Amino acid sequence: MLALFGLLTVALLLVLVMTKKLSPVIALITVPIVMALIGGFGADINKHITDGIKSIATTGVMFIFAILFFGILTDAGTFEPIIKLILKMAGKDPAKITLGTALLAMLVHLDGSGAVTFLVVIPAMLPLYDALKMKRTTLATVTALAAGTMNIVPWGGPTLRAATALNVPVTELFNPMLVPMASGLVFVLVVAYMLGLKERKAIGTINEQEVVLADAKMDADKQALMRPKLFPVNMLLIVLAIVVLIIGKVQPHVVFMIAFSLALVINYPKVKDQAQRIDAHSKAALLMASVLFAAGAFTGILKGTGMIKAMADTLVKAIPSSLGARFPLITGILAMPLSLVFDPDSFYFGVLPILSSTASEFGVQAISVARASILGQMTTGFPVSPLTGSTFLLIGLSGVDLGEHQKKTIPFAFLTTIIMLVVAVLLGKVPL
């Protein structure tokens, strides 16, 4: 009966979120509370929710300050010189242009935001693609692959959600996947270059072709925020923050609290300016933090009432033992396609805990399932999923059809996940 309640809770959450009947934050809070009341757990709801929120408090703090940190650096124009350099180096060679597109998307996606990446990369590169008569679908595909693979970063949505759902440190989840992720990024660069060569062949010689680019004029307000002289300092801050995160000696939330403070004081020493910059990015930070804390309530109730364990026990009885031990591998193979079915909140807070708990019953580390998941579920898969607003932002800015974008990008996205999975298996990070 408890397992049935758990399955109904997860199913109701998935239906309400995927059909957009409720926003994720509301569904994550109300669905488990209602089901817990029906199941007779009303007296302990307060304790379960509080325990769940406590378990993800540091992750929520980390995400808030990560958004503020990268937001401040974007305002200061930290990425502008790099964008101009890539455009200058790319010249009129389609192969170099696609490589430059991939590198630019990887760099901008350091903030873990698909929307920001697409808003920066597509407008910057689209005039060049149009001038050289390169396909816009190529621009969308390369940008999607680069942003999707970079979305595995420890402050990215999927990795944060996975760590939150299993209540494990983000660094413990991400660090072993650094090499597999790097292999995926290398593969994306290879794909970008191949697509560039294909474009070069299709459009023929372009040495005599006159290329006219429309330079977007920066408005006065944005120009006033730019701090070009502080570019070396800001880049150093980014590098130091990432290095310290990977080393793992300092907790991620502490790293970003300090990095944000330094970035804000260095770039905007006036208190009035500091308040304006915080206000400008607080909406995005609050929205994501609210989802994380709501997820804490959801997982707190499911764990506290024993629903997750009951569902895992039921699955154990139904799954052949030979298959249970391979849960991580199976999850890794299906991770990218599952992005087309599950949005990140539904998968990481509804499905992953069950898969991980079930794998544990067969002697497999729960975290290995999470590691396999972040190789595809809403990482390589997010820029092609109809369940994310970022996908529609990408195709809207690029001016391409969703079906054409998916047809061209999904095979490469799936192959990128498989390559990272193979590397992870070879390194022993994901068991066979």
C-alpha positions as a LaTeX table, in Angstrom:
\begin{tabular}{lrrr}
\hline
Residue & $x$ (\AA) & $y$ (\AA) & $z$ (\AA) \\
\hline
Met1 & 0.00 & 0.00 & 0.00 \\
Leu2 & 2.85 & 2.39 & 0.84 \\
Ala3 & 4.52 & 1.66 & $-2.49$ \\
Leu4 & 1.23 & 2.41 & $-4.24$ \\
Phe5 & 1.01 & 5.76 & $-2.47$ \\
Gly6 & 4.54 & 6.52 & $-3.54$ \\
Leu7 & 3.88 & 5.61 & $-7.17$ \\
Leu8 & 0.70 & 7.69 & $-7.18$ \\
Thr9 & 2.60 & 10.64 & $-5.70$ \\
Val10 & 5.31 & 10.46 & $-8.36$ \\
Ala11 & 2.82 & 9.85 & $-11.18$ \\
Leu12 & 0.64 & 12.77 & $-10.09$ \\
Leu13 & 3.68 & 15.04 & $-9.91$ \\
Leu14 & 4.78 & 14.01 & $-13.41$ \\
Val15 & 1.33 & 14.50 & $-14.91$ \\
Leu16 & 0.74 & 17.90 & $-13.32$ \\
Val17 & 4.18 & 19.23 & $-14.28$ \\
Met18 & 4.36 & 17.75 & $-17.78$ \\
Thr19 & 0.82 & 18.87 & $-18.68$ \\
Lys20 & 1.61 & 22.28 & $-17.18$ \\
Lys21 & $-1.39$ & 22.13 & $-14.87$ \\
Leu22 & 0.86 & 23.30 & $-12.04$ \\
Ser23 & 4.25 & 24.93 & $-11.94$ \\
Pro24 & 7.03 & 22.64 & $-10.68$ \\
Val25 & 7.46 & 24.53 & $-7.41$ \\
Ile26 & 3.75 & 24.31 & $-6.54$ \\
Ala27 & 3.47 & 20.66 & $-7.56$ \\
Leu28 & 6.57 & 19.70 & $-5.57$ \\
Ile29 & 5.05 & 21.23 & $-2.43$ \\
Thr30 & 1.36 & 20.37 & $-2.67$ \\
Val31 & 1.34 & 16.88 & $-4.20$ \\
Pro32 & 3.37 & 15.10 & $-1.47$ \\
Ile33 & 1.51 & 16.98 & 1.27 \\
Val34 & $-1.89$ & 15.94 & $-0.07$ \\
Met35 & $-0.78$ & 12.34 & $-0.57$ \\
Ala36 & 0.79 & 12.22 & 2.89 \\
Leu37 & $-2.47$ & 13.47 & 4.44 \\
Ile38 & $-4.46$ & 10.84 & 2.54 \\
Gly39 & $-1.96$ & 8.19 & 3.63 \\
Gly40 & $-2.33$ & 9.08 & 7.30 \\
Phe41 & 1.06 & 10.76 & 7.75 \\
Gly42 & $-0.33$ & 14.20 & 8.61 \\
Ala43 & 1.24 & 14.35 & 12.06 \\
Asp44 & 4.79 & 14.05 & 10.68 \\
Ile45 & 4.52 & 16.27 & 7.58 \\
Asn46 & 6.14 & 19.24 & 9.34 \\
Lys47 & 9.16 & 17.17 & 10.38 \\
His48 & 9.59 & 15.51 & 6.99 \\
Ile49 & 9.46 & 18.82 & 5.10 \\
Thr50 & 11.89 & 20.47 & 7.51 \\
Asp51 & 14.33 & 17.57 & 7.25 \\
Gly52 & 14.12 & 17.67 & 3.47 \\
Ile53 & 14.76 & 21.41 & 3.30 \\
Lys54 & 17.72 & 21.12 & 5.67 \\
Ser55 & 19.26 & 18.47 & 3.45 \\
Ile56 & 19.37 & 20.78 & 0.42 \\
Ala57 & 19.91 & 24.14 & 2.12 \\
Thr58 & 23.58 & 24.45 & 1.12 \\
Thr59 & 22.79 & 23.49 & $-2.49$ \\
Gly60 & 20.14 & 26.20 & $-2.66$ \\
Val61 & 22.57 & 28.78 & $-1.28$ \\
Met62 & 25.20 & 27.71 & $-3.78$ \\
Phe63 & 22.85 & 28.13 & $-6.72$ \\
Ile64 & 21.70 & 31.59 & $-5.61$ \\
Phe65 & 25.23 & 32.92 & $-5.37$ \\
Ala66 & 26.37 & 31.16 & $-8.56$ \\
Ile67 & 23.66 & 32.95 & $-10.53$ \\
Leu68 & 24.55 & 36.27 & $-8.93$ \\
Phe69 & 28.28 & 35.72 & $-9.53$ \\
Phe70 & 28.01 & 34.97 & $-13.26$ \\
Gly71 & 25.33 & 37.62 & $-13.65$ \\
Ile72 & 27.64 & 40.29 & $-12.27$ \\
Leu73 & 30.47 & 39.20 & $-14.57$ \\
Thr74 & 28.16 & 39.25 & $-17.57$ \\
Asp75 & 27.05 & 42.78 & $-16.68$ \\
Ala76 & 30.70 & 43.81 & $-16.45$ \\
Gly77 & 31.25 & 42.62 & $-20.03$ \\
Thr78 & 33.67 & 39.85 & $-19.08$ \\
Phe79 & 32.68 & 37.72 & $-22.06$ \\
Glu80 & 32.56 & 40.52 & $-24.66$ \\
Pro81 & 36.29 & 40.48 & $-25.62$ \\
Ile82 & 36.18 & 36.72 & $-26.01$ \\
Ile83 & 33.14 & 36.95 & $-28.28$ \\
Lys84 & 34.91 & 39.53 & $-30.47$ \\
Leu85 & 38.09 & 37.45 & $-30.55$ \\
Ile86 & 36.24 & 34.33 & $-31.69$ \\
Leu87 & 34.49 & 36.30 & $-34.42$ \\
Lys88 & 37.81 & 37.77 & $-35.55$ \\
Met89 & 39.61 & 34.41 & $-35.59$ \\
Ala90 & 36.77 & 32.65 & $-37.38$ \\
Gly91 & 37.01 & 34.94 & $-40.38$ \\
Lys92 & 35.15 & 33.54 & $-43.42$ \\
Asp93 & 36.00 & 29.86 & $-42.97$ \\
Pro94 & 32.83 & 27.86 & $-42.13$ \\
Ala95 & 34.86 & 25.21 & $-40.30$ \\
Lys96 & 36.46 & 27.83 & $-38.05$ \\
Ile97 & 33.11 & 29.54 & $-37.58$ \\
Thr98 & 31.42 & 26.38 & $-36.34$ \\
Leu99 & 34.35 & 25.68 & $-34.04$ \\
Gly100 & 34.15 & 29.25 & $-32.76$ \\
Thr101 & 30.42 & 28.82 & $-32.20$ \\
Ala102 & 30.99 & 25.71 & $-30.09$ \\
Leu103 & 33.76 & 27.32 & $-28.05$ \\
Leu104 & 31.69 & 30.45 & $-27.46$ \\
Ala105 & 28.68 & 28.42 & $-26.33$ \\
Met106 & 30.84 & 26.38 & $-23.96$ \\
Leu107 & 32.30 & 29.53 & $-22.47$ \\
Val108 & 29.01 & 31.37 & $-22.04$ \\
His109 & 27.37 & 28.27 & $-20.58$ \\
Leu110 & 29.71 & 28.47 & $-17.62$ \\
Asp111 & 26.79 & 30.13 & $-15.86$ \\
Gly112 & 24.70 & 26.97 & $-16.38$ \\
Ser113 & 21.85 & 28.89 & $-18.03$ \\
Gly114 & 20.60 & 27.71 & $-21.40$ \\
Ala115 & 18.60 & 30.88 & $-21.93$ \\
Val116 & 21.62 & 33.11 & $-21.35$ \\
Thr117 & 23.79 & 30.98 & $-23.64$ \\
Phe118 & 21.33 & 31.16 & $-26.50$ \\
Leu119 & 20.68 & 34.87 & $-26.01$ \\
Val120 & 24.42 & 35.57 & $-26.26$ \\
Val121 & 25.60 & 33.07 & $-28.89$ \\
Ile122 & 22.81 & 33.10 & $-31.47$ \\
Pro123 & 22.56 & 36.89 & $-31.97$ \\
Ala124 & 26.38 & 37.12 & $-32.05$ \\
Met125 & 26.87 & 34.39 & $-34.67$ \\
Leu126 & 23.69 & 34.54 & $-36.76$ \\
Pro127 & 24.76 & 37.53 & $-38.91$ \\
Leu128 & 27.95 & 35.70 & $-39.82$ \\
Tyr129 & 26.07 & 32.51 & $-40.75$ \\
Asp130 & 23.58 & 34.44 & $-42.87$ \\
Ala131 & 26.29 & 36.47 & $-44.61$ \\
Leu132 & 28.14 & 33.31 & $-45.63$ \\
Lys133 & 24.88 & 31.51 & $-46.47$ \\
Met134 & 25.55 & 28.82 & $-43.88$ \\
Lys135 & 22.56 & 26.84 & $-42.62$ \\
Arg136 & 20.88 & 28.16 & $-39.52$ \\
Thr137 & 20.19 & 24.59 & $-38.46$ \\
Thr138 & 23.96 & 24.12 & $-38.19$ \\
Leu139 & 24.18 & 27.10 & $-35.85$ \\
Ala140 & 21.35 & 25.71 & $-33.71$ \\
Thr141 & 22.86 & 22.22 & $-33.62$ \\
Val142 & 26.38 & 23.27 & $-32.69$ \\
Thr143 & 25.14 & 25.67 & $-30.02$ \\
Ala144 & 22.79 & 23.04 & $-28.60$ \\
Leu145 & 25.47 & 20.34 & $-28.42$ \\
Ala146 & 27.98 & 22.64 & $-26.73$ \\
Ala147 & 25.50 & 24.06 & $-24.22$ \\
Gly148 & 24.00 & 20.64 & $-23.51$ \\
Thr149 & 27.33 & 19.01 & $-22.73$ \\
Met150 & 28.44 & 21.97 & $-20.63$ \\
Asn151 & 25.19 & 21.70 & $-18.67$ \\
Ile152 & 26.84 & 18.90 & $-16.66$ \\
Val153 & 28.78 & 21.55 & $-14.69$ \\
Pro154 & 28.27 & 21.18 & $-10.91$ \\
Trp155 & 26.23 & 24.37 & $-10.67$ \\
Gly156 & 24.05 & 23.40 & $-13.64$ \\
Gly157 & 20.43 & 22.45 & $-13.10$ \\
Pro158 & 20.63 & 18.66 & $-13.71$ \\
Thr159 & 23.70 & 18.06 & $-11.53$ \\
Leu160 & 22.30 & 20.22 & $-8.75$ \\
Arg161 & 18.97 & 18.42 & $-8.92$ \\
Ala162 & 20.64 & 14.99 & $-8.89$ \\
Ala163 & 22.77 & 15.91 & $-5.87$ \\
Thr164 & 19.72 & 17.36 & $-4.13$ \\
Ala165 & 17.52 & 14.34 & $-4.81$ \\
Leu166 & 20.11 & 11.91 & $-3.40$ \\
Asn167 & 21.35 & 14.29 & $-0.69$ \\
Val168 & 25.01 & 13.97 & $-1.72$ \\
Pro169 & 27.68 & 16.69 & $-2.12$ \\
Val170 & 27.74 & 18.13 & $-5.63$ \\
Thr171 & 31.50 & 17.63 & $-5.86$ \\
Glu172 & 31.18 & 13.94 & $-4.98$ \\
Leu173 & 28.73 & 13.54 & $-7.83$ \\
Phe174 & 30.50 & 15.68 & $-10.43$ \\
Asn175 & 34.25 & 15.31 & $-9.92$ \\
Pro176 & 34.46 & 11.67 & $-11.13$ \\
Met177 & 32.60 & 12.74 & $-14.29$ \\
Leu178 & 35.05 & 15.50 & $-15.20$ \\
Val179 & 37.04 & 13.36 & $-17.67$ \\
Pro180 & 33.92 & 11.87 & $-19.32$ \\
Met181 & 32.52 & 15.39 & $-19.66$ \\
Ala182 & 35.79 & 16.56 & $-21.22$ \\
Ser183 & 35.59 & 13.71 & $-23.74$ \\
Gly184 & 32.09 & 14.86 & $-24.63$ \\
Leu185 & 33.27 & 18.42 & $-25.17$ \\
Val186 & 36.07 & 17.20 & $-27.44$ \\
Phe187 & 33.56 & 15.17 & $-29.44$ \\
Val188 & 31.32 & 18.23 & $-29.78$ \\
Leu189 & 34.27 & 20.18 & $-31.21$ \\
Val190 & 34.88 & 17.35 & $-33.69$ \\
Val191 & 31.23 & 17.38 & $-34.73$ \\
Ala192 & 31.29 & 21.16 & $-35.05$ \\
Tyr193 & 34.35 & 21.00 & $-37.30$ \\
Met194 & 32.78 & 18.26 & $-39.45$ \\
Leu195 & 29.60 & 20.28 & $-39.87$ \\
Gly196 & 31.75 & 23.27 & $-40.77$ \\
Leu197 & 33.54 & 21.29 & $-43.46$ \\
Lys198 & 30.19 & 20.21 & $-44.83$ \\
Glu199 & 29.09 & 23.84 & $-44.95$ \\
Arg200 & 32.34 & 24.82 & $-46.67$ \\
Lys201 & 31.75 & 22.23 & $-49.35$ \\
Ala202 & 28.13 & 23.27 & $-49.83$ \\
Ile203 & 28.71 & 27.01 & $-50.27$ \\
Gly204 & 31.91 & 26.71 & $-52.31$ \\
Thr205 & 34.58 & 29.40 & $-52.45$ \\
Ile206 & 33.88 & 32.46 & $-50.36$ \\
Asn207 & 37.17 & 34.34 & $-50.52$ \\
Glu208 & 35.71 & 36.98 & $-52.82$ \\
Gln209 & 32.36 & 37.05 & $-51.14$ \\
Glu210 & 31.59 & 40.31 & $-49.46$ \\
Val211 & 30.53 & 39.73 & $-45.88$ \\
Val212 & 28.57 & 42.43 & $-44.16$ \\
Leu213 & 27.86 & 42.06 & $-40.48$ \\
Ala214 & 25.41 & 44.20 & $-38.60$ \\
Asp215 & 27.06 & 45.27 & $-35.37$ \\
Ala216 & 24.54 & 45.42 & $-32.60$ \\
Lys217 & 24.74 & 48.78 & $-30.96$ \\
Met218 & 25.03 & 48.56 & $-27.24$ \\
Asp219 & 22.56 & 50.73 & $-25.37$ \\
Ala220 & 23.82 & 53.36 & $-22.99$ \\
Asp221 & 22.68 & 51.57 & $-19.83$ \\
Lys222 & 24.53 & 48.39 & $-20.75$ \\
Gln223 & 27.61 & 50.32 & $-21.78$ \\
Ala224 & 27.67 & 52.04 & $-18.38$ \\
Leu225 & 27.92 & 48.65 & $-16.66$ \\
Met226 & 30.90 & 47.46 & $-18.70$ \\
Arg227 & 34.25 & 47.14 & $-16.94$ \\
Pro228 & 36.69 & 46.28 & $-19.78$ \\
Lys229 & 39.78 & 47.18 & $-17.71$ \\
Leu230 & 38.81 & 44.52 & $-15.16$ \\
Phe231 & 38.67 & 41.70 & $-17.72$ \\
Pro232 & 41.88 & 39.96 & $-16.44$ \\
Val233 & 40.69 & 40.18 & $-12.83$ \\
Asn234 & 37.24 & 38.82 & $-13.65$ \\
Met235 & 38.63 & 35.93 & $-15.68$ \\
Leu236 & 40.98 & 35.12 & $-12.82$ \\
Leu237 & 37.99 & 35.02 & $-10.47$ \\
Ile238 & 36.20 & 32.54 & $-12.74$ \\
Val239 & 39.25 & 30.29 & $-13.05$ \\
Leu240 & 39.96 & 30.35 & $-9.32$ \\
Ala241 & 36.34 & 29.57 & $-8.46$ \\
Ile242 & 36.24 & 26.59 & $-10.82$ \\
Val243 & 39.63 & 25.27 & $-9.63$ \\
Val244 & 38.62 & 25.50 & $-5.97$ \\
Leu245 & 35.32 & 23.77 & $-6.75$ \\
Ile246 & 37.07 & 20.87 & $-8.47$ \\
Ile247 & 39.67 & 20.51 & $-5.71$ \\
Gly248 & 36.81 & 20.16 & $-3.24$ \\
Lys249 & 38.58 & 21.54 & $-0.17$ \\
Val250 & 36.02 & 24.34 & 0.21 \\
Gln251 & 32.27 & 23.78 & 0.10 \\
Pro252 & 30.67 & 24.98 & $-3.18$ \\
His253 & 28.27 & 27.39 & $-1.49$ \\
Val254 & 31.18 & 29.04 & 0.33 \\
Val255 & 33.15 & 29.33 & $-2.93$ \\
Phe256 & 30.35 & 31.16 & $-4.72$ \\
Met257 & 29.50 & 33.37 & $-1.75$ \\
Ile258 & 33.10 & 34.58 & $-1.66$ \\
Ala259 & 33.44 & 34.79 & $-5.45$ \\
Phe260 & 30.21 & 36.78 & $-5.74$ \\
Ser261 & 31.28 & 39.19 & $-3.02$ \\
Leu262 & 34.63 & 39.80 & $-4.67$ \\
Ala263 & 33.13 & 40.22 & $-8.13$ \\
Leu264 & 30.54 & 42.70 & $-6.91$ \\
Val265 & 32.92 & 44.83 & $-4.86$ \\
Ile266 & 35.63 & 44.85 & $-7.52$ \\
Asn267 & 33.34 & 45.75 & $-10.42$ \\
Tyr268 & 30.80 & 47.93 & $-8.64$ \\
Pro269 & 32.32 & 49.48 & $-5.49$ \\
Lys270 & 29.42 & 51.89 & $-4.93$ \\
Val271 & 26.72 & 50.54 & $-2.61$ \\
Lys272 & 23.95 & 51.88 & $-4.84$ \\
Asp273 & 25.34 & 50.06 & $-7.88$ \\
Gln274 & 25.73 & 46.86 & $-5.88$ \\
Ala275 & 22.09 & 46.95 & $-4.83$ \\
Gln276 & 20.99 & 47.47 & $-8.45$ \\
Arg277 & 23.08 & 44.55 & $-9.74$ \\
Ile278 & 21.74 & 42.22 & $-7.06$ \\
Asp279 & 18.21 & 43.30 & $-7.82$ \\
Ala280 & 18.73 & 42.72 & $-11.54$ \\
His281 & 19.60 & 39.05 & $-11.03$ \\
Ser282 & 17.58 & 38.22 & $-7.92$ \\
Lys283 & 14.53 & 37.04 & $-9.87$ \\
Ala284 & 16.41 & 34.27 & $-11.65$ \\
Ala285 & 18.16 & 33.24 & $-8.43$ \\
Leu286 & 14.92 & 33.17 & $-6.43$ \\
Leu287 & 13.03 & 31.16 & $-9.04$ \\
Met288 & 15.60 & 28.36 & $-9.11$ \\
Ala289 & 16.13 & 28.40 & $-5.35$ \\
Ser290 & 12.38 & 28.08 & $-4.78$ \\
Val291 & 12.31 & 24.96 & $-6.95$ \\
Leu292 & 15.21 & 23.45 & $-5.02$ \\
Phe293 & 13.65 & 24.09 & $-1.62$ \\
Ala294 & 10.29 & 22.80 & $-2.84$ \\
Ala295 & 12.13 & 19.70 & $-4.04$ \\
Gly296 & 13.53 & 19.35 & $-0.53$ \\
Ala297 & 9.97 & 19.21 & 0.78 \\
Phe298 & 9.03 & 16.62 & $-1.84$ \\
Thr299 & 11.96 & 14.29 & $-1.21$ \\
Gly300 & 11.70 & 14.86 & 2.54 \\
Ile301 & 8.12 & 13.55 & 2.60 \\
Leu302 & 8.81 & 10.63 & 0.26 \\
Lys303 & 11.84 & 9.57 & 2.29 \\
Gly304 & 10.38 & 10.30 & 5.72 \\
Thr305 & 7.20 & 8.35 & 5.09 \\
Gly306 & 9.13 & 5.42 & 3.64 \\
Met307 & 7.49 & 5.69 & 0.23 \\
Ile308 & 10.76 & 5.64 & $-1.70$ \\
Lys309 & 11.98 & 2.51 & 0.09 \\
Ala310 & 8.64 & 0.80 & $-0.45$ \\
Met311 & 8.72 & 1.59 & $-4.17$ \\
Ala312 & 12.29 & 0.35 & $-4.40$ \\
Asp313 & 11.34 & $-2.89$ & $-2.65$ \\
Thr314 & 8.51 & $-3.40$ & $-5.12$ \\
Leu315 & 10.80 & $-2.79$ & $-8.08$ \\
Val316 & 13.39 & $-5.18$ & $-6.68$ \\
Lys317 & 10.84 & $-7.97$ & $-6.65$ \\
Ala318 & 9.80 & $-7.20$ & $-10.22$ \\
Ile319 & 13.25 & $-6.78$ & $-11.79$ \\
Pro320 & 15.50 & $-9.77$ & $-12.58$ \\
Ser321 & 18.67 & $-9.66$ & $-10.51$ \\
Ser322 & 20.80 & $-9.74$ & $-13.67$ \\
Leu323 & 19.20 & $-6.49$ & $-14.79$ \\
Gly324 & 19.22 & $-4.68$ & $-11.45$ \\
Ala325 & 22.99 & $-4.59$ & $-11.24$ \\
Arg326 & 23.11 & $-2.78$ & $-14.58$ \\
Phe327 & 20.80 & 0.05 & $-13.62$ \\
Pro328 & 23.52 & 2.72 & $-14.02$ \\
Leu329 & 24.43 & 1.55 & $-17.53$ \\
Ile330 & 20.79 & 1.31 & $-18.61$ \\
Thr331 & 20.09 & 4.73 & $-17.14$ \\
Gly332 & 23.04 & 6.22 & $-19.01$ \\
Ile333 & 21.87 & 4.80 & $-22.34$ \\
Leu334 & 18.32 & 6.08 & $-21.84$ \\
Ala335 & 19.28 & 9.39 & $-20.19$ \\
Met336 & 19.28 & 11.59 & $-23.28$ \\
Pro337 & 16.04 & 10.22 & $-24.83$ \\
Leu338 & 14.33 & 10.56 & $-21.45$ \\
Ser339 & 14.79 & 14.33 & $-21.80$ \\
Leu340 & 12.02 & 14.17 & $-24.38$ \\
Val341 & 9.68 & 12.57 & $-21.85$ \\
Phe342 & 10.65 & 13.98 & $-18.46$ \\
Asp343 & 11.41 & 17.57 & $-17.57$ \\
Pro344 & 14.36 & 17.91 & $-15.13$ \\
Asp345 & 12.25 & 18.33 & $-11.99$ \\
Ser346 & 10.09 & 15.30 & $-12.78$ \\
Phe347 & 13.05 & 13.06 & $-13.55$ \\
Tyr348 & 15.54 & 14.05 & $-10.87$ \\
Phe349 & 13.04 & 14.46 & $-8.05$ \\
Gly350 & 10.53 & 11.83 & $-9.09$ \\
Val351 & 12.32 & 9.07 & $-10.99$ \\
Leu352 & 15.99 & 9.18 & $-9.97$ \\
Pro353 & 15.42 & 8.50 & $-6.24$ \\
Ile354 & 13.50 & 5.34 & $-7.12$ \\
Leu355 & 16.10 & 4.13 & $-9.62$ \\
Ser356 & 18.93 & 4.85 & $-7.19$ \\
Ser357 & 17.24 & 3.17 & $-4.25$ \\
Thr358 & 16.47 & 0.13 & $-6.37$ \\
Ala359 & 20.07 & $-0.07$ & $-7.60$ \\
Ser360 & 21.24 & 0.03 & $-3.97$ \\
Glu361 & 19.23 & $-3.10$ & $-3.26$ \\
Phe362 & 21.38 & $-4.91$ & $-5.82$ \\
Gly363 & 24.62 & $-3.68$ & $-4.28$ \\
Val364 & 25.18 & $-0.84$ & $-6.74$ \\
Gln365 & 26.06 & 2.63 & $-5.43$ \\
Ala366 & 23.09 & 4.95 & $-5.76$ \\
Ile367 & 25.33 & 7.80 & $-6.84$ \\
Ser368 & 26.48 & 5.85 & $-9.90$ \\
Val369 & 22.93 & 6.01 & $-11.26$ \\
Ala370 & 22.95 & 9.77 & $-10.76$ \\
Arg371 & 26.30 & 10.06 & $-12.53$ \\
Ala372 & 24.94 & 8.15 & $-15.49$ \\
Ser373 & 21.82 & 10.32 & $-15.51$ \\
Ile374 & 23.63 & 13.64 & $-15.78$ \\
Leu375 & 25.38 & 12.44 & $-18.93$ \\
Gly376 & 22.17 & 12.95 & $-20.89$ \\
Gln377 & 18.99 & 13.73 & $-18.96$ \\
Met378 & 18.45 & 17.45 & $-19.54$ \\
Thr379 & 22.15 & 17.94 & $-20.25$ \\
Thr380 & 22.79 & 16.89 & $-23.85$ \\
Gly381 & 19.03 & 16.47 & $-24.06$ \\
Phe382 & 17.79 & 19.82 & $-22.83$ \\
Pro383 & 18.27 & 21.89 & $-26.04$ \\
Val384 & 16.09 & 19.47 & $-28.05$ \\
Ser385 & 13.40 & 18.78 & $-25.47$ \\
Pro386 & 9.95 & 20.31 & $-26.01$ \\
Leu387 & 9.62 & 20.40 & $-22.23$ \\
Thr388 & 12.07 & 23.28 & $-21.78$ \\
Gly389 & 11.56 & 26.91 & $-22.69$ \\
Ser390 & 15.21 & 27.16 & $-23.69$ \\
Thr391 & 14.62 & 24.91 & $-26.69$ \\
Phe392 & 12.00 & 27.27 & $-28.08$ \\
Leu393 & 14.22 & 30.23 & $-27.35$ \\
Leu394 & 17.01 & 28.56 & $-29.34$ \\
Ile395 & 14.88 & 27.76 & $-32.39$ \\
Gly396 & 13.14 & 31.13 & $-32.18$ \\
Leu397 & 16.39 & 33.09 & $-32.21$ \\
Ser398 & 17.83 & 30.83 & $-34.92$ \\
Gly399 & 14.69 & 30.91 & $-37.03$ \\
Val400 & 14.60 & 27.13 & $-37.49$ \\
Asp401 & 11.79 & 24.59 & $-37.24$ \\
Leu402 & 11.63 & 22.45 & $-34.10$ \\
Gly403 & 11.29 & 19.24 & $-36.12$ \\
Glu404 & 14.27 & 20.05 & $-38.31$ \\
His405 & 16.33 & 21.02 & $-35.27$ \\
Gln406 & 15.48 & 17.79 & $-33.47$ \\
Lys407 & 16.08 & 15.67 & $-36.56$ \\
Lys408 & 19.58 & 17.09 & $-37.02$ \\
Thr409 & 20.61 & 17.46 & $-33.38$ \\
Ile410 & 19.18 & 14.44 & $-31.53$ \\
Pro411 & 21.49 & 11.83 & $-33.17$ \\
Phe412 & 24.58 & 13.89 & $-32.28$ \\
Ala413 & 23.29 & 14.58 & $-28.76$ \\
Phe414 & 22.63 & 10.87 & $-28.18$ \\
Leu415 & 26.05 & 9.93 & $-29.56$ \\
Thr416 & 27.72 & 12.50 & $-27.30$ \\
Thr417 & 26.06 & 10.89 & $-24.27$ \\
Ile418 & 27.12 & 7.41 & $-25.37$ \\
Ile419 & 30.74 & 8.50 & $-25.80$ \\
Met420 & 30.79 & 10.05 & $-22.32$ \\
Leu421 & 29.14 & 6.93 & $-20.92$ \\
Val422 & 31.76 & 4.66 & $-22.53$ \\
Val423 & 34.56 & 6.77 & $-21.06$ \\
Ala424 & 32.87 & 6.71 & $-17.65$ \\
Val425 & 32.57 & 2.92 & $-17.84$ \\
Leu426 & 36.21 & 2.51 & $-18.88$ \\
Leu427 & 37.28 & 4.70 & $-15.93$ \\
Gly428 & 35.10 & 2.70 & $-13.54$ \\
Lys429 & 32.86 & 5.66 & $-12.68$ \\
Val430 & 29.77 & 3.91 & $-14.04$ \\
Pro431 & 29.68 & 0.15 & $-13.41$ \\
Leu432 & 28.75 & $-2.33$ & $-16.12$ \\
\hline
\end{tabular}
